[in-house]
Amino acid sequence: MKVSLTKGASEGPTKLNAFDNALLEAEIGNVNLIPVSSMLPPDTEVIPMPKLQPGEMTNCVLAHQYSDNPGDEISAVIAFAQAEEMGCVIETTGINKSIKELEDEAKFMAEYMIEKRELEIIDYKSVIQSHTVIDKASVVAALVYHNPKRH
């Protein structure tokens, strides 16, 4: 399976508009996002974000944060740990948390999920999006699935 990591941040006149604008910046604003849980098959390959077709049904793990408090630092993180047998995706968010704190939290959760399955990490990747709120703002980070396996 192929996946992409993407992120975006934006302001908007309403909570929904800020969220939509952040999705547009992340290149996933013109598709129908289908939230899925956090498992990856063993043959997962990370690719650059391709152009998606408008209206496409798109599976993803999505982290998003909103604030309308000027000066807040909002952040969203997506990370995954890959073992030979499978991978695990995590999402976390924060308001006024340091990037290091969020990165450490994400890595801890990903490592824990792999260790709980008695597997060994062979790869780890993460993406974080932060933004200082001016008026109404949203941040997103996502792992987007391409050509998911169906049963």
Residue pairs with C-beta under 8 A, 6 or more apart in sequence:
1 40
1 41
1 43
1 44
1 45
1 145
1 146
1 147
1 148
1 149
2 44
2 45
2 46
2 47
2 145
2 146
2 147
3 40
3 44
3 45
3 46
3 47
3 80
3 143
3 144
3 145
3 146
4 46
4 47
4 48
4 49
4 50
4 143
4 144
4 146
5 46
5 49
5 78
5 125
5 126
5 127
5 141
5 142
5 143
5 144
6 26
6 27
6 28
6 49
6 127
6 141
6 142
6 144
7 25
7 26
7 76
7 78
7 127
7 128
7 129
7 139
7 140
7 141
7 142
8 21
8 22
8 23
8 24
8 25
8 26
8 27
8 28
8 129
8 139
8 140
9 22
9 25
9 74
9 129
9 130
9 131
9 137
9 138
9 139
9 140
10 18
10 21
10 22
10 24
10 25
10 131
10 137
10 138
11 18
11 21
11 133
11 134
11 135
11 136
11 137
12 18
12 19
12 20
12 21
12 136
12 137
12 138
13 136
14 136
15 66
15 68
15 136
15 138
17 136
18 66
18 136
18 137
18 138
19 64
19 66
19 138
19 140
20 29
21 29
21 138
22 64
22 129
22 137
22 138
22 139
22 140
23 29
23 33
23 140
24 30
26 129
26 140
26 141
26 142
27 49
27 51
27 52
28 52
28 58
28 60
28 140
28 142
28 144
30 52
30 54
30 55
31 52
31 53
31 54
31 55
31 56
31 57
31 58
32 55
32 56
32 57
32 58
33 58
33 60
33 62
33 142
34 57
34 58
34 59
34 60
35 60
35 61
35 62
36 59
36 60
36 61
36 145
37 61
38 61
38 80
38 88
38 89
38 90
38 91
38 113
39 86
39 87
39 88
39 89
40 80
40 82
40 86
40 87
40 88
40 89
41 86
41 87
41 149
42 83
42 84
42 85
42 86
42 87
44 82
44 87
46 125
47 146
49 144
50 146
52 58
52 144
58 144
58 145
59 144
59 145
59 148
60 142
60 143
60 144
60 145
61 78
61 89
61 91
61 142
61 143
62 78
62 91
62 140
62 141
62 142
63 76
63 77
63 78
63 91
63 92
63 93
63 140
63 141
63 142
64 76
64 93
64 138
64 139
64 140
64 141
65 74
65 75
65 76
65 93
65 94
65 95
65 138
65 139
66 74
66 136
66 137
66 138
67 74
67 95
67 133
67 136
67 137
68 133
68 135
68 136
68 137
69 133
70 133
70 134
70 135
71 132
71 133
72 95
72 96
72 132
72 133
72 137
73 95
73 96
73 97
73 130
73 131
73 132
73 133
74 93
74 94
74 95
74 130
74 131
74 133
74 137
74 138
74 139
75 93
75 94
75 95
75 97
75 99
75 102
75 128
75 129
75 130
75 131
75 139
76 91
76 92
76 93
76 128
76 129
76 139
76 140
76 141
77 90
77 91
77 92
77 93
77 102
77 103
77 105
77 106
77 126
77 127
77 128
77 129
77 141
78 89
78 90
78 91
78 106
78 126
78 127
78 141
78 142
78 143
79 89
79 90
79 91
79 106
79 107
79 109
79 110
79 124
79 125
79 126
79 127
80 87
80 88
80 89
80 90
80 110
80 124
80 125
80 126
80 143
81 87
81 88
81 110
81 111
81 113
81 114
81 121
81 123
81 124
82 121
82 122
82 123
82 124
83 114
83 117
83 119
83 120
83 121
83 122
84 119
84 120
84 122
85 117
85 119
86 117
86 119
87 123
88 110
88 113
88 114
88 117
89 110
89 143
90 106
90 109
90 110
90 113
91 141
92 102
92 105
92 106
92 109
93 102
93 139
94 101
94 102
99 128
99 130
102 128
103 126
103 128
106 126
106 128
107 124
107 126
110 121
110 124
110 126
111 121
111 124
114 120
114 121
127 141
128 141
129 139
129 140
129 141
130 139
131 137
131 139
